Amino acid sequence: MISKDVSIMVYSQLLDRPAINRMPEYQLETEILRYLDIESADTVDLYESLQEINDMDF
């Protein structure tokens, strides 16, 4: 199962491609958090999600 942090990374990169260090602010400007039913994802969570994406076998 894909984590919600991974979903945030994928959706944001498909829609707008913000820098990962700007993602916390970007999340507040969009409806991504509401759609995924989570409160927030900080930069550490997002960097961990990059590793999770890297480890996936597509």
C-alpha positions in Angstrom: 0.0 0.0 0.0 1.3 3.5 -0.8 1.6 5.8 2.1 -0.1 9.2 2.1 3.2 11.0 2.2 4.1 9.3 -1.1 0.8 10.4 -2.5 1.5 14.0 -1.5 4.9 13.8 -3.3 3.5 12.3 -6.4 0.4 14.5 -6.7 2.3 17.7 -6.0 5.0 16.9 -8.5 2.5 16.1 -11.2 0.5 19.3 -10.5 3.1 22.0 -9.7 6.6 20.5 -9.0 7.4 22.5 -5.9 10.8 22.1 -4.3 10.7 19.6 -1.4 11.8 22.2 1.1 8.8 24.3 0.1 6.3 21.4 0.3 5.0 22.2 3.8 3.9 25.7 2.7 2.7 24.3 -0.7 0.4 21.8 1.1 -1.3 24.6 2.9 -2.0 26.4 -0.4 -3.7 23.4 -1.9 -6.4 20.9 -1.0 -4.0 17.9 -1.1 -4.1 17.3 2.7 -7.9 17.5 2.8 -8.3 15.0 0.0 -5.8 12.6 1.6 -7.4 13.1 5.0 -4.2 14.0 6.8 -3.2 17.0 8.9 0.3 17.6 7.6 3.5 16.1 6.3 6.8 17.7 7.2 10.0 17.8 5.2 11.4 14.7 7.0 8.3 12.7 6.1 8.6 13.8 2.5 12.3 12.9 2.3 11.4 9.5 3.7 8.7 9.1 1.1 11.3 9.7 -1.6 13.2 6.7 -0.3 9.9 4.7 -0.3 9.2 5.6 -3.9 12.8 4.7 -4.8 12.4 1.3 -3.2 9.2 0.5 -5.1 9.2 -2.1 -7.9 7.0 -0.7 -10.7 
